[in-house]
């Protein structure tokens, strides 16, 4: 269902429409399912005559363990560094991020230095905030943490069993 939220946080629905509306007239619009708790909250506050014209909320379906693992792969991993707080952030773990990490790791293995001439590695977190790695060992520990996290989630996705790993980890 096409809805309008009260603001950019998209936590409260304030209107619904039959189709997508022009963004200039309808800021903060989005799409929700009948199983979305925000839809249920908004729907419950409407008069019965209005409710009768809309799709009623449904009970949310809990995702399976395998589905949860698949969703977490795309959500990123929160990493805290004990030696360099400037590295703290939530980093991408999707396929593109994994590919980029692999490329840098292969370069590090072959050349024992970061690509380029700066002597450091600038890496964007999931919010596109830059973080600078000054040690190849530190970067390798960072890449290993992400690889281990994704490998654990992938195994759970494929088998449907196991325990979801924590979404936060610490590196030196």
C-alpha positions as protocol buffer text, in pm:
chain_id: "A"
residue {
  index: 1
  type: UNK
  ca { x: 0 y: 0 z: 0 }
}
residue {
  index: 2
  type: UNK
  ca { x: 122 y: 347 z: -81 }
}
residue {
  index: 3
  type: UNK
  ca { x: 148 y: 564 z: 227 }
}
residue {
  index: 4
  type: UNK
  ca { x: 278 y: 897 z: 344 }
}
residue {
  index: 5
  type: UNK
  ca { x: 482 y: 919 z: 663 }
}
residue {
  index: 6
  type: UNK
  ca { x: 486 y: 1220 z: 894 }
}
residue {
  index: 7
  type: UNK
  ca { x: 862 y: 1268 z: 846 }
}
residue {
  index: 8
  type: UNK
  ca { x: 1182 y: 1113 z: 713 }
}
residue {
  index: 9
  type: UNK
  ca { x: 1207 y: 864 z: 1001 }
}
residue {
  index: 10
  type: UNK
  ca { x: 917 y: 674 z: 841 }
}
residue {
  index: 11
  type: UNK
  ca { x: 784 y: 565 z: 1180 }
}
residue {
  index: 12
  type: UNK
  ca { x: 431 y: 711 z: 1164 }
}
residue {
  index: 13
  type: UNK
  ca { x: 188 y: 687 z: 872 }
}
residue {
  index: 14
  type: UNK
  ca { x: -35 y: 989 z: 815 }
}
residue {
  index: 15
  type: UNK
  ca { x: -209 y: 906 z: 485 }
}
residue {
  index: 16
  type: UNK
  ca { x: -260 y: 644 z: 216 }
}
residue {
  index: 17
  type: UNK
  ca { x: -305 y: 670 z: -161 }
}
residue {
  index: 18
  type: UNK
  ca { x: -404 y: 434 z: -444 }
}
residue {
  index: 19
  type: UNK
  ca { x: -69 y: 485 z: -619 }
}
residue {
  index: 20
  type: UNK
  ca { x: 263 y: 663 z: -588 }
}
residue {
  index: 21
  type: UNK
  ca { x: 217 y: 1041 z: -569 }
}
residue {
  index: 22
  type: UNK
  ca { x: 442 y: 1326 z: -687 }
}
residue {
  index: 23
  type: UNK
  ca { x: 716 y: 1372 z: -427 }
}
residue {
  index: 24
  type: UNK
  ca { x: 668 y: 1749 z: -428 }
}
residue {
  index: 25
  type: UNK
  ca { x: 306 y: 1713 z: -315 }
}
residue {
  index: 26
  type: UNK
  ca { x: 361 y: 1403 z: -100 }
}
residue {
  index: 27
  type: UNK
  ca { x: 695 y: 1407 z: 81 }
}
residue {
  index: 28
  type: UNK
  ca { x: 801 y: 1104 z: 285 }
}
residue {
  index: 29
  type: UNK
  ca { x: 602 y: 849 z: 88 }
}
residue {
  index: 30
  type: UNK
  ca { x: 666 y: 480 z: 83 }
}
residue {
  index: 31
  type: UNK
  ca { x: 515 y: 136 z: 47 }
}
residue {
  index: 32
  type: UNK
  ca { x: 409 y: -89 z: 336 }
}
residue {
  index: 33
  type: UNK
  ca { x: 257 y: -434 z: 359 }
}
residue {
  index: 34
  type: UNK
  ca { x: -57 y: -520 z: 554 }
}
residue {
  index: 35
  type: UNK
  ca { x: 171 y: -704 z: 798 }
}
residue {
  index: 36
  type: UNK
  ca { x: 366 y: -384 z: 880 }
}
residue {
  index: 37
  type: UNK
  ca { x: 315 y: -273 z: 1240 }
}
residue {
  index: 38
  type: UNK
  ca { x: 306 y: 91 z: 1126 }
}
residue {
  index: 39
  type: UNK
  ca { x: 6 y: 8 z: 905 }
}
residue {
  index: 40
  type: UNK
  ca { x: -170 y: -167 z: 1194 }
}
residue {
  index: 41
  type: UNK
  ca { x: -115 y: 134 z: 1422 }
}
residue {
  index: 42
  type: UNK
  ca { x: -243 y: 382 z: 1165 }
}
residue {
  index: 43
  type: UNK
  ca { x: -537 y: 162 z: 1066 }
}
residue {
  index: 44
  type: UNK
  ca { x: -645 y: 120 z: 1430 }
}
residue {
  index: 45
  type: UNK
  ca { x: -684 y: 497 z: 1467 }
}
residue {
  index: 46
  type: UNK
  ca { x: -923 y: 532 z: 1173 }
}
residue {
  index: 47
  type: UNK
  ca { x: -1302 y: 539 z: 1193 }
}
residue {
  index: 48
  type: UNK
  ca { x: -1472 y: 208 z: 1106 }
}
residue {
  index: 49
  type: UNK
  ca { x: -1619 y: 361 z: 789 }
}
residue {
  index: 50
  type: UNK
  ca { x: -1268 y: 439 z: 661 }
}
residue {
  index: 51
  type: UNK
  ca { x: -1128 y: 103 z: 775 }
}
residue {
  index: 52
  type: UNK
  ca { x: -1394 y: -71 z: 567 }
}
residue {
  index: 53
  type: UNK
  ca { x: -1242 y: 81 z: 252 }
}
residue {
  index: 54
  type: UNK
  ca { x: -884 y: -27 z: 328 }
}
residue {
  index: 55
  type: UNK
  ca { x: -688 y: -349 z: 352 }
}
residue {
  index: 56
  type: UNK
  ca { x: -696 y: -462 z: 714 }
}
residue {
  index: 57
  type: UNK
  ca { x: -369 y: -537 z: 892 }
}
residue {
  index: 58
  type: UNK
  ca { x: -250 y: -895 z: 895 }
}
residue {
  index: 59
  type: UNK
  ca { x: -41 y: -1076 z: 1149 }
}
residue {
  index: 60
  type: UNK
  ca { x: 324 y: -1036 z: 1060 }
}
residue {
  index: 61
  type: UNK
  ca { x: 489 y: -1355 z: 947 }
}
residue {
  index: 62
  type: UNK
  ca { x: 809 y: -1418 z: 1136 }
}
residue {
  index: 63
  type: UNK
  ca { x: 1094 y: -1481 z: 895 }
}
residue {
  index: 64
  type: UNK
  ca { x: 1262 y: -1820 z: 914 }
}
residue {
  index: 65
  type: UNK
  ca { x: 1615 y: -1849 z: 1052 }
}
residue {
  index: 66
  type: UNK
  ca { x: 1749 y: -1878 z: 697 }
}
residue {
  index: 67
  type: UNK
  ca { x: 1558 y: -1565 z: 592 }
}
residue {
  index: 68
  type: UNK
  ca { x: 1685 y: -1374 z: 895 }
}
residue {
  index: 69
  type: UNK
  ca { x: 2042 y: -1470 z: 806 }
}
residue {
  index: 70
  type: UNK
  ca { x: 1994 y: -1356 z: 446 }
}
residue {
  index: 71
  type: UNK
  ca { x: 1854 y: -1023 z: 562 }
}
residue {
  index: 72
  type: UNK
  ca { x: 2145 y: -970 z: 801 }
}
residue {
  index: 73
  type: UNK
  ca { x: 2400 y: -1013 z: 520 }
}
residue {
  index: 74
  type: UNK
  ca { x: 2264 y: -697 z: 360 }
}
residue {
  index: 75
  type: UNK
  ca { x: 2230 y: -505 z: 688 }
}
residue {
  index: 76
  type: UNK
  ca { x: 2599 y: -468 z: 767 }
}
residue {
  index: 77
  type: UNK
  ca { x: 2821 y: -536 z: 1067 }
}
residue {
  index: 78
  type: UNK
  ca { x: 2891 y: -293 z: 1350 }
}
residue {
  index: 79
  type: UNK
  ca { x: 3263 y: -289 z: 1417 }
}
residue {
  index: 80
  type: UNK
  ca { x: 3437 y: -124 z: 1712 }
}
residue {
  index: 81
  type: UNK
  ca { x: 3815 y: -88 z: 1726 }
}
residue {
  index: 82
  type: UNK
  ca { x: 3995 y: -102 z: 2060 }
}
residue {
  index: 83
  type: UNK
  ca { x: 4298 y: 81 z: 1921 }
}
residue {
  index: 84
  type: UNK
  ca { x: 4147 y: 330 z: 1677 }
}
residue {
  index: 85
  type: UNK
  ca { x: 3800 y: 463 z: 1765 }
}
residue {
  index: 86
  type: UNK
  ca { x: 3793 y: 645 z: 1431 }
}
residue {
  index: 87
  type: UNK
  ca { x: 3729 y: 307 z: 1269 }
}
residue {
  index: 88
  type: UNK
  ca { x: 3409 y: 246 z: 1466 }
}
residue {
  index: 89
  type: UNK
  ca { x: 3108 y: 216 z: 1240 }
}
residue {
  index: 90
  type: UNK
  ca { x: 2857 y: -8 z: 1068 }
}
residue {
  index: 91
  type: UNK
  ca { x: 3017 y: -148 z: 756 }
}
residue {
  index: 92
  type: UNK
  ca { x: 2853 y: -294 z: 448 }
}
residue {
  index: 93
  type: UNK
  ca { x: 2853 y: -672 z: 415 }
}
residue {
  index: 94
  type: UNK
  ca { x: 2660 y: -709 z: 90 }
}
residue {
  index: 95
  type: UNK
  ca { x: 2806 y: -866 z: -222 }
}
residue {
  index: 96
  type: UNK
  ca { x: 2962 y: -539 z: -347 }
}
residue {
  index: 97
  type: UNK
  ca { x: 3131 y: -472 z: -12 }
}
residue {
  index: 98
  type: UNK
  ca { x: 3262 y: -830 z: 0 }
}
residue {
  index: 99
  type: UNK
  ca { x: 3401 y: -799 z: -352 }
}
residue {
  index: 100
  type: UNK
  ca { x: 3579 y: -473 z: -268 }
}
residue {
  index: 101
  type: UNK
  ca { x: 3726 y: -622 z: 52 }
}
residue {
  index: 102
  type: UNK
  ca { x: 3849 y: -926 z: -139 }
}
residue {
  index: 103
  type: UNK
  ca { x: 4017 y: -708 z: -402 }
}
residue {
  index: 104
  type: UNK
  ca { x: 4206 y: -509 z: -138 }
}
residue {
  index: 105
  type: UNK
  ca { x: 4301 y: -825 z: 54 }
}
residue {
  index: 106
  type: UNK
  ca { x: 4443 y: -984 z: -262 }
}
residue {
  index: 107
  type: UNK
  ca { x: 4643 y: -666 z: -331 }
}
residue {
  index: 108
  type: UNK
  ca { x: 4773 y: -662 z: 29 }
}
residue {
  index: 109
  type: UNK
  ca { x: 4883 y: -1025 z: 2 }
}
residue {
  index: 110
  type: UNK
  ca { x: 5065 y: -966 z: -323 }
}
residue {
  index: 111
  type: UNK
  ca { x: 5225 y: -632 z: -236 }
}
residue {
  index: 112
  type: UNK
  ca { x: 5238 y: -607 z: 145 }
}
residue {
  index: 113
  type: UNK
  ca { x: 5100 y: -253 z: 122 }
}
residue {
  index: 114
  type: UNK
  ca { x: 4776 y: -71 z: 54 }
}
residue {
  index: 115
  type: UNK
  ca { x: 4685 y: 10 z: -308 }
}
residue {
  index: 116
  type: UNK
  ca { x: 4792 y: 357 z: -418 }
}
residue {
  index: 117
  type: UNK
  ca { x: 5065 y: 578 z: -279 }
}
residue {
  index: 118
  type: UNK
  ca { x: 4907 y: 726 z: 35 }
}
residue {
  index: 119
  type: UNK
  ca { x: 5015 y: 444 z: 267 }
}
residue {
  index: 120
  type: UNK
  ca { x: 4665 y: 417 z: 411 }
}
residue {
  index: 121
  type: UNK
  ca { x: 4324 y: 286 z: 308 }
}
residue {
  index: 122
  type: UNK
  ca { x: 4011 y: 500 z: 311 }
}
residue {
  index: 123
  type: UNK
  ca { x: 3697 y: 289 z: 359 }
}
residue {
  index: 124
  type: UNK
  ca { x: 3336 y: 407 z: 367 }
}
residue {
  index: 125
  type: UNK
  ca { x: 3095 y: 267 z: 622 }
}
residue {
  index: 126
  type: UNK
  ca { x: 2729 y: 190 z: 547 }
}
residue {
  index: 127
  type: UNK
  ca { x: 2640 y: 559 z: 600 }
}
residue {
  index: 128
  type: UNK
  ca { x: 2912 y: 666 z: 353 }
}
residue {
  index: 129
  type: UNK
  ca { x: 3124 y: 809 z: 634 }
}
residue {
  index: 130
  type: UNK
  ca { x: 3497 y: 769 z: 563 }
}
residue {
  index: 131
  type: UNK
  ca { x: 3732 y: 579 z: 795 }
}
residue {
  index: 132
  type: UNK
  ca { x: 4108 y: 559 z: 744 }
}
residue {
  index: 133
  type: UNK
  ca { x: 4302 y: 239 z: 805 }
}
residue {
  index: 134
  type: UNK
  ca { x: 4671 y: 312 z: 862 }
}
residue {
  index: 135
  type: UNK
  ca { x: 4786 y: -45 z: 925 }
}
residue {
  index: 136
  type: UNK
  ca { x: 4753 y: -334 z: 681 }
}
residue {
  index: 137
  type: UNK
  ca { x: 4721 y: -571 z: 977 }
}
residue {
  index: 138
  type: UNK
  ca { x: 4432 y: -368 z: 1112 }
}
residue {
  index: 139
  type: UNK
  ca { x: 4262 y: -374 z: 772 }
}
residue {
  index: 140
  type: UNK
  ca { x: 4313 y: -750 z: 744 }
}
residue {
  index: 141
  type: UNK
  ca { x: 4155 y: -799 z: 1087 }
}
residue {
  index: 142
  type: UNK
  ca { x: 3863 y: -579 z: 973 }
}
residue {
  index: 143
  type: UNK
  ca { x: 3820 y: -776 z: 648 }
}
residue {
  index: 144
  type: UNK
  ca { x: 3845 y: -1106 z: 837 }
}
residue {
  index: 145
  type: UNK
  ca { x: 3571 y: -999 z: 1081 }
}
residue {
  index: 146
  type: UNK
  ca { x: 3338 y: -923 z: 790 }
}
residue {
  index: 147
  type: UNK
  ca { x: 3430 y: -1244 z: 605 }
}
residue {
  index: 148
  type: UNK
  ca { x: 3368 y: -1456 z: 916 }
}
residue {
  index: 149
  type: UNK
  ca { x: 3035 y: -1282 z: 981 }
}
residue {
  index: 150
  type: UNK
  ca { x: 2915 y: -1330 z: 623 }
}
residue {
  index: 151
  type: UNK
  ca { x: 3036 y: -1693 z: 615 }
}
residue {
  index: 152
  type: UNK
  ca { x: 2840 y: -1772 z: 932 }
}
residue {
  index: 153
  type: UNK
  ca { x: 2527 y: -1606 z: 793 }
}
residue {
  index: 154
  type: UNK
  ca { x: 2565 y: -1780 z: 457 }
}
residue {
  index: 155
  type: UNK
  ca { x: 2590 y: -2120 z: 623 }
}
residue {
  index: 156
  type: UNK
  ca { x: 2272 y: -2049 z: 822 }
}
residue {
  index: 157
  type: UNK
  ca { x: 2102 y: -1926 z: 503 }
}
residue {
  index: 158
  type: UNK
  ca { x: 2190 y: -2245 z: 321 }
}
residue {
  index: 159
  type: UNK
  ca { x: 2113 y: -2492 z: 601 }
}
residue {
  index: 160
  type: UNK
  ca { x: 1839 y: -2315 z: 793 }
}
residue {
  index: 161
  type: UNK
  ca { x: 2010 y: -2408 z: 1118 }
}
residue {
  index: 162
  type: UNK
  ca { x: 2260 y: -2261 z: 1361 }
}
residue {
  index: 163
  type: UNK
  ca { x: 2277 y: -1953 z: 1577 }
}
residue {
  index: 164
  type: UNK
  ca { x: 2280 y: -1606 z: 1427 }
}
residue {
  index: 165
  type: UNK
  ca { x: 2613 y: -1434 z: 1498 }
}
residue {
  index: 166
  type: UNK
  ca { x: 2616 y: -1104 z: 1688 }
}
residue {
  index: 167
  type: UNK
  ca { x: 2572 y: -800 z: 1463 }
}
residue {
  index: 168
  type: UNK
  ca { x: 2857 y: -626 z: 1644 }
}
residue {
  index: 169
  type: UNK
  ca { x: 3222 y: -724 z: 1679 }
}
residue {
  index: 170
  type: UNK
  ca { x: 3546 y: -578 z: 1807 }
}
residue {
  index: 171
  type: UNK
  ca { x: 3883 y: -556 z: 1636 }
}
residue {
  index: 172
  type: UNK
  ca { x: 4215 y: -425 z: 1767 }
}
